[in-house]
Amino acid sequence: MLVVMKAHATEEEIRKVCERIEALGYRAHPIPGTQRTAIGITGNAGEVDIGSLESMPGVAECIPVSKPYKLVSRDVKEEDTIIRIPVRQPDGTTAETTIGGASVALIAGPCAIESYEQAMAVADCLRKAGVRLFRGGAYKPRTSPYSFQGLGEAGLKILAEVRERFGLGIVTEAVDNESLELVEQYADVIQIGARNMQNFSLLKRAGRARKPVLLKRGMSATLDEFLMAAEYILAEGNYQVILCERGVRTFSDFTRNTLDLAVIPAVKRRSHLPILVDPSHGTGRRHKVLPLSRAAVAVGADGLLVEVHPDPDRALSDGMQSLIPEEFLQLQQEVRLIAAVLNRTVN
């Protein structure tokens, strides 16, 4: 159920409707829009008795929502959600970067934080290129228990140093509830990886975090399953969710995964949430990252998540799909040209 408030409804009227919904035993989710506020109702097993709500001051109408994912749906919010990420700069000021809307975000960095020197070398190159968000894994869920698993909190401390020194926002993955507690302290954006897309206890915990969450699509997840995973986060009260397509498992053997670019316009049609593309994991091959990045921007992705490493052949994780800094600069130049055709900018 969705309660649509009138265009000029007051904050007091919105608050009283939320209180009435809570009194009925449900949960209210006020989502402001440019012209109206919509209040999503969750926690109802069946139809909601709308009689007591429709007559309240400020209410325009009550609309049943048939989709299983209610809060991520465009039925609740017609306009695109824009995620705003404030990042503290070296001079003590705060700079804000956005994901969604008219801009295309470039998020780049190594798959895993391997050392202080490696992280600083990549961050220096990316900052000079104008990148605002730095990705790097402190916790690395790996197929083999013998593979490099990340530096843990020591890696998070290096990432915090990257932000302090270069003013880059930090995007890094949490793999369980315990690591999420630490990631929330150190990072600017909490990443939930493909393997955890349906780790529902972790999704609920991310929903109680007060920082944006970047949710990657599971390697075998349908579109509805992907959006329902996002619904778990929003249902807990965190509406700052960024989706990410990173390739799905298919019969193809010439790439690591099959990058499903068709999901981008499908998500745009069904949901107001921004969606990124990870062409690094989506292909698993360095020479495919650039052409798939161009294609991702062309179909409407709100940003790219790209792995960059100064010496990929010696990388401890995913070197085969990591660009060297010079290749990333070429990618940046080419996607700017494509974004301009679509009246978008790259940040």
ABEGO torsion letter per residue (X at the ends): XBBBBBAABBAAAAAAAAAAAAAAGBBBBBBBBAABBBBBBBGBABBBBAAAAAABBGBABBBBBABABAAABAAABABBBBBBBBBBBAAGBBBBBBBEEABBBBBBEBABBABAAAAAAAAAAAAAAGBABBBBBABBBBABAABBAEAEAAAAAAAAAAAAAAGBBBBBBBABAAAAAAAAAABABBBBBAAAAABAAAAAAAAABABBBBBBBBAABBAAAAAAAAAAAAAAGBABBBBBBAEBBBABAABABBBBAAAAAAAAAABABBBBBBAAAAAGBAAAAAAAAAAAAAAGBAEBBBBBBABAAABABGAAABBBAAAAAAAAAAAAAAAAAAGBBBX
